[in-house]
Amino acid sequence: MRTTMSLDDVLIKELMEVTGARTRTDAIHLAISEFIRRKKLEGLKTLTGKIQLADTWLADTWQDLEQLELKEHEKQERRRRGHR
């Protein structure tokens, strides 16, 4: 897709030096790709502690995995209510 933009020449030159890109287009593609990659990593970092993979190696099928998930949910509900 062609796009017309006004970009700071100094920034573009520095971007090309940092990335080692030979063209402005390549440099901008690299910068955009890196920005997207970092944003996705930030999203994954926010999931830290929210996803439990323990015991998932026991699951052979998605049905087994679903059963493990339901059991874990039941345990958490019992704990929330003060039961063991």
Protein Blocks (a to p, Z undefined) as FASTA:
>chain_A
ZZdddddfklmmmmmmmnopabfklmmmmmmmmmmmmmmmmmmmmmgokaccehklmpmb
fklmmmmmmmmmmmmmmmmnopZZ
